[in-house]
């Protein structure tokens, strides 16, 4: 059996019938005649518009002017370029603008429409130029199947891929095929240009935050026998009590975060405030364990759980032998800070686990150690200055073994805090940038005056100094002045610490430790069992005092005479973000499309004999007609082009006789079936 020969096409006019095609056998029907005139009339009206358009294109294609021959393709490329330029203009206008409203949505839609038009318009010159290169390809003898490959390449990506393999990317047509494939992705790149992220934008309503210059809690005025009585600040006393016997105030859950401890206002979930100053309370602790000396002494026992309280009752306390760490161990009045009592029979008695000792006397606030401080003598008008001593690890065993306890001197004093605050997603945070304290020298602020009445006698205590903090001009150029507290308000807070400073925490036998506090209370000792002792090691006393100072500052800032500071409130906004890099691909295709079009125009500019058929199927149809019809069509002029002449010709494809032309009694070369072709080739 012989193989089917490979047919090759030539640009020369055919000398014999067109090589046979092979329609499916089902097209083999009997010979039937048909009325060409009636068929033409039937379709004339519906085809006139399309034919007029095609005729106009044919006139341009037959022009001797190269620009006229390619006018439609050049216009298509220009439309694509204009649409891409319009897209760039729209994106420049919308860049970084908030999404919302009619106009932004309308412009984005228009940009999408322009993208579709640009991609569609760019396909036209590419496919038409590729179609023209198809005819150029057959100026030389090439395989017949190349005609099919070129034809499919101008119509879709699969044919374009096949053409790339056929030409091995060494032909100008390969560039067109490559563009056809790449044009599939152009819409995706247009879509990636625009994204809609969110950003924080300034809200019209400001957030507010409290700060205080002068603290005035508006205490009630109480009198006794004509004299004004000291009144505790109830807000401060509540905070002091919470931190004295518990772990202080705990954050309260609020939404996604915790509730702020100050009355701030944030209309959105994100607020920031400028750097500001406020009156507050500062804390500081230093290690003073070296001030303690271990000894076993027979001296006054003022710390056991059974001692009564009251004014100067310590003068009647008995002596006993004690071993442990003493303050002023070599003086006439040593003070046991951590140790144990030795019973008369030599056994171990009550154990002192923790002790707080203010560095001023309880009833008249007479300062100890000079001005009432060991490490903080430079601070003036302190709220409290106290020694806090605890057994190592809070264990009675460490006391009995003579292990040195932890000892801190801690001070609370008034200060001006320079702060930066923010509120985000339910969480309030603040940063203390600087603290200003009053370190000027001055007289002791407490004055005592004895009094005698018919019903009572004693000593009146007066806090005679108003507290003023005036750092003046800061290095940052801010003038800090006018901050302070009145003497009456200051004394109401200072006396609030008299319950816990002084206090002792002792252990007897196997019982639970007990705290003795309120030493000022006359009569039997005031005691308390604690679930949690914040002053006992290994708890962090320094951190506890810092939290106490912060809580007291929050009370100061929440007072009725606070000032509200305005800050910036931000809200989430969706905006239009433009990624210009994604446009590089469409513009690259636009430039390559122009290069391909111009190169094709130049390469085919001298193909006058063949004409500019581009993707038209007319040459394949015309050259398969009878010779006399083909001769009439081919001999047309620019005014009477082959396409215009073809408008008058009516043809029909017959399974047995091939193309039949109206007015002709003979057909074109007969189309053979697959079986017939196989039989003739054997």
C-alpha positions, 0 to 999 in steps of 0.5 A: 500500500502506498502512502498518501503524498504530502501536498505543497502549495505554490504561489503560482496559479494552479494548472489543474484542479485543486487537490481533493478534500475529504468530507465525511461520507455522509455528505455523499448525496444525490445530485440536486439542482437549486435556484440560485436567484431565489436564494440570493434575493432571500439573503440580500437584505440581511447581507447588504450591511456586512457586504458594504463594510467588507467592500469598503475594507476591500477597497482599502486593502486593494489600495497602493498606499500601504497605510490605507491597506492597513488602516483598520489595523492601525486604528485598532492598535490606536484604540487599544493604546487610547484605552490603556492611556485612559486606564492610566488616567483613571488610576492616576485620578483614583490613586490612594483615594477612599473607595465609596460613592458613585464616582469611584465605583463608576470610574473603576467600572470604566477602567475595567471596560477600557481594559476589555476594549484594549485587549480586544482591539489589540488582538485585531492587528495581531491576528490580521498581520499574522493572517497576511504572513500566512499568504507570504509564507506560501510565496515559497513551496511549503507543506499544505498543513502549514495553511491550516496551522497559520489559519488556526494561529490567527484565531486562537492560542492553540494554533498559535502554539502550534505555529511556534513549534512549526516555525521554531520561533525563527520567523516574524510569524512566531512573534505574532503567535507569541503575542496571541498566546500572551494576550490571553493573560492581559485581562488578569494583569489589568485586574491585578493593578487595583487593590482595596486595602484599608488604612487608618484615617483621621476621624472628625471627632477627637478622643479625650484624655484626662490630666490634672494640674491641681488635685482637689478631691473636694473633701467634706469639712468635719469639725470637732469642738470648733477644730477642723478634723482630718478626713481621709480621701475615700477614693485614695483610701480604697486604692490604698486598702486594696494594695495593702492586703491584696494584689491591688486593682486588677484589669477589668475585661472590656470588649477585646481588651481591658477597661481603662482606669481613667475616664477617657473617650475614644469614638473609634477603636484607635486613638492617640494623644500628643505628649502631655503632663499630669500631676501624679504619684511616683514610686521608687524602691532601693535595697537596704538589706545592709542596714540590718544586723543579725543579733540575739538581744534582750530588748523591748518586744513591740511586734508580737501578735498579742500587743495592744495598740494605742498612743505611746503604748510601746512604753509599757511593752515587756523585754524578751530575748529575740534573735534575728536581724535588727535595725540600729542593733547597736543603739539604745533602741534596736528594732527587730525587723525579721527574727524569732522570739526565744522562750524562757525555756530556750524553745523558739517562740513567735516568728516575725516573717514580715514588717513594715516600718515608716521612717517617721513616728506614727502619731506625730510624724516626727522624722527618723534618720534625720529627715525621715529617709535613708536613701531618698533624703533629696525628695520633699513632701513625700507621701510615705517613706517606709522600710519593708523587710521580709523573710527570704522566700517568705519562709519561717525556716529561713528566719530560724536559720538566720538567712538574711531577709530582703529589705527595701526602702520604698517612697511614694511622692508627688510628681509631674509625669510627662506621658504619651498615651494611645488606645487601640482595639480596646486596649489602653496603653501609656508610656511615662517619658519623664518624671519631675519631683520636687527636690528643693530643700524645705522645712518639715511640713508637719506641725504639732500643737498640744491641746487640752479641753474639758473632755479630752486632751492630746495633740493637733497635727497640721500639714502646713505646706501646700505642695508645688511642683514647678520644673519650669522650662524642659529641654523639649521647650515645654513650660511645666508649672502650676502643678500641686496639691493643697495641704489639706488634700495631701494630709488626707492621703498621707493619713490613709497609709497609717493602717498598713504602715506600720504592720507585722506578719507573724507565725506561731507554731503551726498556725497560719500567719497573721497580720497585725495592723492599725497600730494606732487603734487603742486597745487589743491588737487589730489582726487580719488573716491574708489570702495574699500578702503582697509585702512578703517575699518572693513577691516583687515589692518594687513592682507592687509599689509601682502599680500602687503609684499608677493606681493613685495617679489614675485617681488623681487624673479622674478627679472632678477638676481634671482637664480633658486633652484632645487627641486624634481618633482614627477609623478604618478606611478602604482606599484604592491602591494602584500597583503600577508594575502590573501595567508593564505587561499590557504596555509591553504587549502594546509595544510588541503589537506595534512592532509586529504590525509595522514589521509585517507591513514592511515585509509584505509591502511589495506583495502587490500580486497577492494583495492584502488578504490578511485573514480573509478566506477568499483566496482559498475559495477563489482559486478553487473555482472554475478557471473562467470565474477565477480569471474574471475575479483575478482581473479586477482593478482597484475600483473593482476588487476581487472582493467586490466582484465576488459579491455578484457571484453565487456559489454552492458546495456540492458533495459530488461536484464541489463548488457550483457557480450560478450560471455555470453548467459545470462545477469546480474540482470534485470533492472526493470522499475519504474512501474514494481518495484512499482508493485513488491513492492505492 
